[in-house]
Amino acid sequence: MIIYIAADHRGFKLKEVLKIFLEENGHQVVDFGNDHYDENDDYPDFVFPVAKKVAENPEQNRGIVLGGSGQGEAMVANRIKGVRAAVFYGGSEEIIKLSREHNNANILSLAADFLGEEQARQAVRIWLETPFSSEDRHLRRIGRIDAI
């Protein structure tokens, strides 16, 4: 599985940590930037290309986007048909599982201002390892989202 990743200045440091983590765990990572710290960059410039790549094959491709809160990043990603981005900024890790089991989230948006490195690694691990349940009710709901 290829994992597309991107971050603005607020998520840049954590993105670099997660790239290493993902590669060490056997994943191919494609980084859409930023490739250096720039306090004046804008997250849509990096998140939009990730979302487009995920949308090319939304059942197989995955993306991870990072920003200060993760909210704006998810909003950008979710504008692309076929993308289902979920935000994690801490708290119960059960929400990560549910984003995969019930919603088949294919982009994880992480709040770098609220997560430490180990918590972010654990969130990514759970998100990658949790399968979609494929229950009829969830398939029906995702179908309704995709029809919008």
LINURBEL-V650301 format. One record per pair of residues at least 24 apart in sequence whose C-alpha atoms are under 8 Angstrom apart, sorted by the first residue. I is the first residue (numbers start at 1). J is the second residue. D is the distance in whole Angstrom. If there is no record, write none. Layout:
# LINURBEL-V650301
I:J:D, I:J:D
This chain:
# LINURBEL-V650301
1:27:6, 1:28:7, 1:60:7, 1:61:7, 1:62:8, 2:27:6, 2:28:5, 2:29:6, 2:30:7, 2:61:6, 2:62:7, 3:27:7, 3:28:6, 3:29:5, 3:30:6, 3:61:7, 3:62:5, 3:63:5, 3:64:7, 4:29:6, 4:30:5, 4:31:6, 4:32:7, 4:50:6, 4:53:8, 4:54:8, 4:61:8, 4:62:6, 4:63:5, 4:64:6, 5:29:7, 5:30:6, 5:31:5, 5:32:6, 5:33:8, 5:50:7, 5:63:6, 5:64:5, 5:65:6, 6:31:6, 6:32:5, 6:33:5, 6:34:7, 6:46:6, 6:47:6, 6:50:7, 6:64:7, 6:65:5, 6:66:6, 7:33:6, 7:34:6, 7:43:6, 7:46:6, 7:47:7, 7:65:6, 7:66:5, 7:67:6, 8:33:8, 8:34:6, 8:37:8, 8:38:8, 8:41:6, 8:42:6, 8:43:5, 8:46:7, 8:66:7, 8:67:6, 9:34:8, 9:37:6, 9:38:6, 9:39:5, 9:40:8, 9:41:7, 9:67:7, 10:39:8, 10:66:8, 10:67:5, 10:68:5, 10:112:7, 10:113:7, 11:66:5, 11:67:4, 11:68:6, 11:111:8, 11:112:5, 11:113:8, 12:36:8, 12:37:6, 12:66:7, 12:67:8, 14:66:8, 14:112:7, 14:117:7, 15:66:7, 17:117:7, 18:120:8, 18:121:7, 21:121:7, 43:67:7, 43:72:8, 43:73:7, 44:73:7, 44:76:6, 47:73:6, 47:76:7, 47:77:6, 48:76:6, 48:77:6, 50:77:8, 51:77:5, 51:78:8, 51:80:6, 51:83:7, 51:107:8, 52:80:7, 54:82:8, 54:83:7, 54:106:7, 54:107:8, 55:80:7, 55:81:7, 55:82:5, 55:83:6, 58:82:6, 58:83:6, 58:106:7, 59:106:7, 61:106:7, 62:106:5, 62:107:6, 63:106:6, 63:107:4, 63:108:6, 64:107:5, 64:108:5, 64:109:6, 64:110:7, 65:107:7, 65:108:6, 65:109:5, 65:110:6, 66:109:6, 66:110:5, 66:111:6, 66:112:6, 67:109:8, 67:110:7, 67:111:6, 67:112:6, 67:113:8, 68:111:5, 68:112:5, 68:113:5, 68:114:8, 69:110:7, 69:111:4, 69:112:7, 69:113:6, 69:114:7, 70:109:5, 70:110:5, 70:111:4, 70:112:7, 71:109:7, 71:111:8, 73:109:6, 74:108:8, 74:109:6, 77:107:8, 81:146:7, 82:146:6, 83:107:7, 85:109:6, 87:111:8, 88:123:8, 89:114:6, 89:115:6, 90:114:7, 90:115:6, 90:119:8, 93:123:7, 93:126:8, 96:123:7, 96:126:7, 96:127:6, 97:126:7, 97:127:6, 97:130:6, 100:127:7, 100:130:6, 100:131:6, 100:132:5, 100:133:8, 101:130:7, 101:131:6, 101:132:4, 101:133:5, 101:134:8, 102:132:7, 102:133:6, 102:134:8, 102:138:6, 103:132:7, 103:138:7, 103:142:7, 104:131:8, 104:132:5
